[in-house]
Amino acid sequence: MENNDCDYLEKQVKEEANSALELIIREGACRMLQAAIGNEVSEYIERLKDEKDSRNRGLVVRNGSLPAREIVTGIGPLRLKQPRIHDKRDGLHFISNILPRYMRRFPSVDALIPALYLKGISTGDFSKVLESILGKNASGLSATNIVRLKRLWEQDYKDWARRDLSSKRYVYFWADGIYFNVRLEDAENKRQCILIIMGTLENGKKELVSILDGYRESKQAWQEMLGDLKHRGLKEGPKLAVGDGGLGFWAALREEFPETIEQRCWVHKTANILDKMPKSIQPRAKVHIRDMYMAPTKEEALKACHHFLSQYQAKYERACNCLEKDKDSLFAFYDFPAEHWLQIRSTNPIESTFATVRLRTNRTKGCGSRLATLTMVFKLAMETEKNLAENQRASTYRKVH
């Protein structure tokens, strides 16, 4: 019992120490922000001190303080007061860069919500989770407000899906589709396919290009997506498009952007080839396949391909046919700059985005509605896009041209 009492007291002391430390940090942050806001106001007034009226009185003066308001931050809620400015100039007024009007929480808190959403936190559990992170007094983050934010995300998606693309010039496309179970749709439409295209601009930036829902990866669905890109101003297609063996995408691409070179994904192709061979042979065959796409030159890659075909053609004809039928599009990446090969020989850039989306849907056992599905994929993909590294300099992408 004595040991248990000691452990309990030690735990209580630690908790009190942490609470005290958090309080000190919040008070310090509050004082610093209050001082920064005061300095901002003083500098504004000082800058306009020569603005006078006909009676030689200042047109811009302090006039007490606005009512205090609580701002939710990553270290808990902070109560701040903003000095009031009386600006007698016509149509002009002071706007704080530090504490904008109507702001109730720091942008970092809004960024936290998609992060939690990504991890599979349900709407009903948001308040409890945010309370544990931001403190018990954090306001404005109830389940109702989370639903309201999701509605705003839906509008963000609609605006994004209509954005102008006339100034865009993509060098590479990655295309793929992912299936979701949509709980609130009728039984026939529960299996929803989301088509997604990511691209690389000339400056090396990877970004989400388009998201569209369909019921399968058909030519019609892909053609609708690619046609919409042209309708919104995309003048020409990318130099290279990377995707799996889905015939729908390639058939649509040849009609909408016939000048684009096709590159089959080596990850998907490897899996398809090995699936047609006995498990006992697969490890060795996988090494031979890797020798193809890891070869230092296209000539060496084609030699490795010929070696594979000559070695396995007699016994595993189906596997060899699977490789040989897409040979031209499998080795297309070798005609582009070597520093890009790692990125463009597979759909890994888009697969990593899908991984986060799959994580979310696995946790929540599907999505509520069609629009909620699209919005979720959009929001999570946009969050993932922020973390995509620019592995090449802008000049290296322009070499493609």
JOTAFEN-V219766 format. One record per residue. N is the residue number from 1. RES is the residue in one small letter. OMEGA is omega as a letter, one per 40 degrees, with the letter a starting at -180 (none if undefined). D_FIRST is the distance of its C-alpha to the first C-alpha in Angstrom with 2 decimals. Layout:
N_RES_OMEGA_D_FIRST + N_RES_OMEGA_D_FIRST
//
This chain:
1_m_a_0.00 + 2_e_i_3.79 + 3_n_i_5.42 + 4_n_i_5.02 + 5_d_i_6.13 + 6_c_i_8.60 + 7_d_a_9.81 + 8_y_i_10.42 + 9_l_i_12.20 + 10_e_i_14.09 + 11_k_a_15.20 + 12_q_i_16.32 + 13_v_i_18.22 + 14_k_i_19.91 + 15_e_i_20.95 + 16_e_i_22.36 + 17_a_i_24.11 + 18_n_i_25.62 + 19_s_i_26.76 + 20_a_i_28.31 + 21_l_i_30.01 + 22_e_i_31.39 + 23_l_i_32.69 + 24_i_a_34.40 + 25_i_i_35.96 + 26_r_i_37.25 + 27_e_i_38.67 + 28_g_i_40.33 + 29_a_i_41.78 + 30_c_i_43.01 + 31_r_a_44.76 + 32_m_i_46.35 + 33_l_i_47.62 + 34_q_i_48.89 + 35_a_a_50.74 + 36_a_i_52.18 + 37_i_i_53.44 + 38_g_i_54.98 + 39_n_i_56.71 + 40_e_i_58.02 + 41_v_a_59.58 + 42_s_i_61.03 + 43_e_i_62.60 + 44_y_i_64.11 + 45_i_i_65.67 + 46_e_a_66.88 + 47_r_a_68.52 + 48_l_a_70.47 + 49_k_a_71.21 + 50_d_i_74.93 + 51_e_a_75.13 + 52_k_i_76.98 + 53_d_a_78.71 + 54_s_i_82.25 + 55_r_i_81.01 + 56_n_i_79.25 + 57_r_a_75.76 + 58_g_i_73.03 + 59_l_a_72.64 + 60_v_a_69.01 + 61_v_i_66.76 + 62_r_a_63.17 + 63_n_i_62.61 + 64_g_a_59.13 + 65_s_i_56.16 + 66_l_i_55.36 + 67_p_i_52.48 + 68_a_i_49.06 + 69_r_a_47.63 + 70_e_i_44.37 + 71_i_i_44.60 + 72_v_i_41.97 + 73_t_i_41.24 + 74_g_i_39.02 + 75_i_a_36.70 + 76_g_a_36.63 + 77_p_i_39.19 + 78_l_i_41.39 + 79_r_a_43.52 + 80_l_i_46.93 + 81_k_a_50.18 + 82_q_i_53.49 + 83_p_i_56.57 + 84_r_i_59.45 + 85_i_i_62.82 + 86_h_a_66.11 + 87_d_a_68.49 + 88_k_i_71.98 + 89_r_a_73.57 + 90_d_i_74.85 + 91_g_a_72.57 + 92_l_i_70.18 + 93_h_a_66.58 + 94_f_i_63.54 + 95_i_a_61.02 + 96_s_i_57.84 + 97_n_a_56.95 + 98_i_a_53.38 + 99_l_a_52.69 + 100_p_i_55.28 + 101_r_i_56.10 + 102_y_i_53.97 + 103_m_a_51.33 + 104_r_i_47.91 + 105_r_a_45.88 + 106_f_i_46.35 + 107_p_a_48.07 + 108_s_i_45.03 + 109_v_i_43.13 + 110_d_i_46.03 + 111_a_i_45.86 + 112_l_a_42.17 + 113_i_i_43.11 + 114_p_i_45.34 + 115_a_i_42.73 + 116_l_i_40.15 + 117_y_i_42.94 + 118_l_a_43.65 + 119_k_i_40.12 + 120_g_i_40.59 + 121_i_a_38.73 + 122_s_a_40.33 + 123_t_a_41.95 + 124_g_a_39.54 + 125_d_a_36.49 + 126_f_a_38.10 + 127_s_a_36.85 + 128_k_a_33.15 + 129_v_a_33.58 + 130_l_i_35.66 + 131_e_i_33.29 + 132_s_a_30.49 + 133_i_a_33.03 + 134_l_a_35.08 + 135_g_a_32.79 + 136_k_a_32.50 + 137_n_i_35.75 + 138_a_a_37.89 + 139_s_i_40.91 + 140_g_a_43.79 + 141_l_i_41.84 + 142_s_i_41.53 + 143_a_i_42.51 + 144_t_i_45.92 + 145_n_i_46.52 + 146_i_i_45.50 + 147_v_i_48.18 + 148_r_i_50.63 + 149_l_i_49.94 + 150_k_i_50.61 + 151_r_i_53.93 + 152_l_i_54.74 + 153_w_i_54.00 + 154_e_i_56.45 + 155_q_i_59.09 + 156_d_a_58.26 + 157_y_a_58.93 + 158_k_i_62.22 + 159_d_a_63.39 + 160_w_a_62.45 + 161_a_i_64.27 + 162_r_a_67.42 + 163_r_a_67.35 + 164_d_a_70.52 + 165_l_a_70.74 + 166_s_a_74.19 + 167_s_a_72.88 + 168_k_i_70.68 + 169_r_a_71.73 + 170_y_i_69.47 + 171_v_a_69.86 + 172_y_i_67.49 + 173_f_i_66.12 + 174_w_a_63.25 + 175_a_i_63.37 + 176_d_i_61.16 + 177_g_i_59.96 + 178_i_a_56.64 + 179_y_i_56.17 + 180_f_i_53.80 + 181_n_a_53.06 + 182_v_a_53.88 + 183_r_a_52.24 + 184_l_i_54.52 + 185_e_i_57.81 + 186_d_a_59.92 + 187_a_a_59.45 + 188_e_a_62.40 + 189_n_a_61.17 + 190_k_a_57.44 + 191_r_a_57.88 + 192_q_i_58.55 + 193_c_i_59.70 + 194_i_i_59.15 + 195_l_a_61.70 + 196_i_i_60.75 + 197_i_i_62.78 + 198_m_a_61.50 + 199_g_i_63.92 + 200_t_i_64.44 + 201_l_a_66.66 + 202_e_a_69.07 + 203_n_i_66.70 + 204_g_a_64.06 + 205_k_i_61.78 + 206_k_i_60.34 + 207_e_i_60.11 + 208_l_a_59.91 + 209_v_a_63.49 + 210_s_i_63.36 + 211_i_a_61.22 + 212_l_i_62.92 + 213_d_i_61.93 + 214_g_i_63.94 + 215_y_i_63.61 + 216_r_a_64.41 + 217_e_a_65.51 + 218_s_i_69.19 + 219_k_a_72.08 + 220_q_a_72.63 + 221_a_i_69.09 + 222_w_a_69.21 + 223_q_i_72.73 + 224_e_i_71.64 + 225_m_a_68.94 + 226_l_i_71.29 + 227_g_i_74.08 + 228_d_i_71.84 + 229_l_i_71.16 + 230_k_i_74.93 + 231_h_a_75.43 + 232_r_i_73.02 + 233_g_i_75.01 + 234_l_a_73.89 + 235_k_a_77.22 + 236_e_a_76.55 + 237_g_i_74.01 + 238_p_i_71.95 + 239_k_a_73.45 + 240_l_i_70.97 + 241_a_a_68.83 + 242_v_i_65.98 + 243_g_i_64.83 + 244_d_a_64.27 + 245_g_a_67.04 + 246_g_a_67.09 + 247_l_a_70.83 + 248_g_a_70.52 + 249_f_a_69.48 + 250_w_i_72.11 + 251_a_i_74.90 + 252_a_a_74.08 + 253_l_a_73.82 + 254_r_i_77.27 + 255_e_a_78.81 + 256_e_a_77.07 + 257_f_a_76.75 + 258_p_a_79.08 + 259_e_a_79.08 + 260_t_i_75.35 + 261_i_a_74.63 + 262_e_i_72.23 + 263_q_i_69.31 + 264_r_i_67.40 + 265_c_a_63.68 + 266_w_i_63.08 + 267_v_i_59.55 + 268_h_a_60.91 + 269_k_i_63.97 + 270_t_i_61.99 + 271_a_a_59.92 + 272_n_i_63.13 + 273_i_a_64.90 + 274_l_i_62.08 + 275_d_a_61.68 + 276_k_i_65.20 + 277_m_i_64.48 + 278_p_a_62.64 + 279_k_a_59.02 + 280_s_a_60.02 + 281_i_a_62.50 + 282_q_a_60.43 + 283_p_a_58.58 + 284_r_i_61.91 + 285_a_i_63.72 + 286_k_i_61.07 + 287_v_i_61.75 + 288_h_i_65.47 + 289_i_i_64.83 + 290_r_i_62.72 + 291_d_a_65.62 + 292_m_a_67.75 + 293_y_i_65.81 + 294_m_a_64.51 + 295_a_a_68.02 + 296_p_i_69.24 + 297_t_i_72.47 + 298_k_i_73.85 + 299_e_i_76.28 + 300_e_i_73.51 + 301_a_a_71.59 + 302_l_i_74.66 + 303_k_i_75.18 + 304_a_i_71.61 + 305_c_i_72.33 + 306_h_i_75.57 + 307_h_i_73.78 + 308_f_a_71.20 + 309_l_a_73.98 + 310_s_a_76.07 + 311_q_a_73.18 + 312_y_a_71.80 + 313_q_a_74.82 + 314_a_a_76.10 + 315_k_a_72.92 + 316_y_a_70.96 + 317_e_a_73.66 + 318_r_i_71.50 + 319_a_a_69.02 + 320_c_i_71.93 + 321_n_i_73.62 + 322_c_i_70.44 + 323_l_a_70.55 + 324_e_a_74.31 + 325_k_i_74.85 + 326_d_a_72.82 + 327_k_a_73.78 + 328_d_a_75.54 + 329_s_i_72.69 + 330_l_a_70.03 + 331_f_a_71.57 + 332_a_a_72.63 + 333_f_a_69.84 + 334_y_a_71.59 + 335_d_i_74.35 + 336_f_a_71.98 + 337_p_a_70.52 + 338_a_a_68.34 + 339_e_i_65.52 + 340_h_a_65.13 + 341_w_a_65.05 + 342_l_a_61.26 + 343_q_a_61.12 + 344_i_i_64.19 + 345_r_i_64.15 + 346_s_i_61.40 + 347_t_a_59.85 + 348_n_i_56.51 + 349_p_a_56.67 + 350_i_i_56.81 + 351_e_i_54.45 + 352_s_i_51.67 + 353_t_i_52.24 + 354_f_a_52.17 + 355_a_i_48.88 + 356_t_i_47.14 + 357_v_i_48.96 + 358_r_i_48.03 + 359_l_a_44.36 + 360_r_a_44.58 + 361_t_i_46.51 + 362_n_a_44.27 + 363_r_a_41.24 + 364_t_i_43.11 + 365_k_i_45.17 + 366_g_a_48.49 + 367_c_a_50.06 + 368_g_a_51.14 + 369_s_i_54.82 + 370_r_a_57.54 + 371_l_i_57.43 + 372_a_i_53.64 + 373_t_i_53.91 + 374_l_a_56.52 + 375_t_a_54.60 + 376_m_i_51.38 + 377_v_i_53.26 + 378_f_a_55.09 + 379_k_a_52.07 + 380_l_i_50.00 + 381_a_i_53.06 + 382_m_i_53.77 + 383_e_i_50.23 + 384_t_a_50.63 + 385_e_a_54.07 + 386_k_a_52.61 + 387_n_a_50.84 + 388_l_a_53.93 + 389_a_i_55.02 + 390_e_a_58.66 + 391_n_i_59.32 + 392_q_i_62.99 + 393_r_a_65.01 + 394_a_a_67.44 + 395_s_a_70.44 + 396_t_i_69.33 + 397_y_i_69.29 + 398_r_i_72.75 + 399_k_a_74.00 + 400_v_a_73.70 + 401_h_none_76.70
//
